[in-house]
Amino acid sequence: MTGERRAPRHGQRGQGGRRPAPRKQGPRKPPVTDPARRAALDVLRAVTDRDAYANLVLPELLRQRRITGRDAALATELTYGTARAAGLLDAVLGRCVDRPLDTVDTPVRDALRLGAYQLLRTRIPTHAAVASTVDLVREEAGSRVAGFANAVLRRVSEKDERQWLDELEADTADPLARIALRTSHPRWIARAFAEALGDSGDELRAALEADDARPAVHLLAKPGVVSADELAAITGGDVAPYSPYGVHLPPGGGDLAESEALAEGIATVQDEGSQLVAVAATSAPLTDGPDERWLDLCAGPGGKTVVLGSLAQVSGATVDAVEVAEHRARLVREVTDDLPVTVHVADGRDPGLDPGYDRILVDAPCSGLGALRRRPEARWRKQPGDIAELTRLQGELLASAYRLVRPGGVVTYVVCSPHLAETEGIVVEAARRGGAEILDARPLFPDVPDLGDGPFVQLWPHRHGTDAMFCAVTRKR
Ligand SMILES: C[S@@+](CC[C@H](N)C(=O)[O-])C[C@H]1O[C@@H](n2cnc3c(N)ncnc32)[C@H](O)[C@@H]1O
């Protein structure tokens, strides 16, 4: 590995024969790196060391350090971009480090990822990407390791992303592994998408690419409180294409924490796909009987309960909201305190409520493979083995819903995942055992195109601009 000399910066001495300055003792110098990259690295380290969520840590850290404007935008782009692309970046770095990458200390590895991301996926000039990363490594680990980082990143910079991909792809004949590499997804997730789409070519690539792009923030205009048109005018966003209550904020559209609409409680942050499935749950056709008692069996933190509660208020119904985790139940209470919603801390598999509900929503705990675009690091943290445990719980929750719904009542099953084991694999068997018929869900999504052959609805980022929500509507016989 060869190191390259750089122009001296920040008080470094050149190597032109002058005596090096004596090494200073005493307190460490304050960091010299720019605040955006420092913030990005600190968040990436929190993700690695503490299993933190980048999208929760970053906004807080920007606020604490009063990082705003262009610096905040750069920190956001670098943090989320690096976290999303970690698999590809590691593959490239693995070619540029002369020992196994996992033997490199994690702070240094995180910094190398950050540097490699800038080199491969941004227009930041090479010298700036390398020098700023080397500064970070120097702060983290001293000058010797900084020299190592410099050498590694110089190697990374010898090729652009396309050339690296060509080189890495040449090592595998597996088309799925290639697509996964190009779109920065683990292979098992690419496979799950392929199976759900019934396609492992162009459409799969489009789905994974859309899943790799940073999504717009979607708002829910609280039904009965403010219209989507009004909310769009207040926030400067656009009325959503499909949800009657949706607004899309422009990319980088301001600090959400400062949004008056959120502070006043007239809007909440909610993906348009989540809005659509919640509306579908309230509009699925019942057979005979009343339409008054609704149940949200997995309610926390209450996003869909707000939709159910608001529409229940309009139609004169009431909602019982069940959530097993006390702290999440508290969140449901907070967002529904002005709605006809009663929150119960209970296990949805046996919540101790009287049966006879007209409508039940089972928004089951799931792998979240459908919302990876909103959780940058999640794709590298999840494991295929997570699915089996979830499917057992999903089946048990749905079975409980069939015990609680009245004949002719509707159970809507939703997961934010396209994984077939969590979607069709659960519903077909549970509905059969629960004595329910599966309805065509597509008419409950009016004007939404490309819904396939039914009866289930699977939304997709590349088709609908939503998270990949799955929705099955069933009716008890
Ligand atoms: C996908 S989230 C629901 C999201 C929510 N419906 C919303 O729109 O904000 C699943 C929720 O189910 C809860 N949960 C997990 N196991 C449960 C159980 N056995 N009974 C009830 N709730 C459960 C989790 O704590 C989590 O809050």
The ligand as a Tripos MOL2 file, in Angstrom:
@<TRIPOS>MOLECULE
LIG
   27    29     1     0     0
SMALL
NO_CHARGES

@<TRIPOS>ATOM
      1 C1        -46.0170   -2.3950   12.8810 C.3       1 LIG1
      2 S1        -46.1400   -1.7640   14.4760 S.3       1 LIG1
      3 C2        -47.6960   -0.9810   14.4120 C.3       1 LIG1
      4 C3        -47.6450    0.3940   13.8260 C.3       1 LIG1
      5 C4        -48.8870    1.1930   14.1370 C.3       1 LIG1
      6 N1        -50.0910    0.5010   13.7290 N.3       1 LIG1
      7 C5        -48.8390    2.5610   13.4950 C.2       1 LIG1
      8 O1        -49.4120    2.7370   12.4140 O.co2     1 LIG1
      9 O2        -48.2170    3.4400   14.0730 O.co2     1 LIG1
     10 C6        -46.4880   -3.1730   15.4280 C.3       1 LIG1
     11 C7        -46.7980   -2.8620   16.8760 C.3       1 LIG1
     12 O3        -47.2550   -4.0670   17.4750 O.3       1 LIG1
     13 C8        -46.7890   -4.1180   18.7940 C.3       1 LIG1
     14 N2        -46.8590   -5.5160   19.2440 N.ar      1 LIG1
     15 C9        -45.9170   -6.4810   19.1830 C.ar      1 LIG1
     16 N3        -46.3820   -7.6150   19.6900 N.ar      1 LIG1
     17 C10       -47.6510   -7.3730   20.0640 C.ar      1 LIG1
     18 C11       -48.6500   -8.1670   20.6680 C.ar      1 LIG1
     19 N4        -48.4380   -9.4470   20.9710 N.pl3     1 LIG1
     20 N5        -49.8380   -7.5880   20.9290 N.ar      1 LIG1
     21 C12       -50.0720   -6.3080   20.6290 C.ar      1 LIG1
     22 N6        -49.1500   -5.5000   20.0670 N.ar      1 LIG1
     23 C13       -47.9570   -6.0360   19.7800 C.ar      1 LIG1
     24 C14       -45.4020   -3.5580   18.7220 C.3       1 LIG1
     25 O4        -44.9750   -3.0980   19.9950 O.3       1 LIG1
     26 C15       -45.5970   -2.4270   17.7110 C.3       1 LIG1
     27 O5        -45.9010   -1.2400   18.3790 O.3       1 LIG1
@<TRIPOS>BOND
     1     1     2 1
     2     2     3 1
     3     2    10 1
     4     3     4 1
     5     4     5 1
     6     5     6 1
     7     5     7 1
     8     7     8 2
     9     7     9 1
    10    10    11 1
    11    11    12 1
    12    11    26 1
    13    12    13 1
    14    13    14 1
    15    13    24 1
    16    14    15 ar
    17    14    23 ar
    18    15    16 ar
    19    16    17 ar
    20    17    18 ar
    21    17    23 ar
    22    18    19 1
    23    18    20 ar
    24    20    21 ar
    25    21    22 ar
    26    22    23 ar
    27    24    25 1
    28    24    26 1
    29    26    27 1
@<TRIPOS>SUBSTRUCTURE
     1 LIG1         1 GROUP 0 **** ****
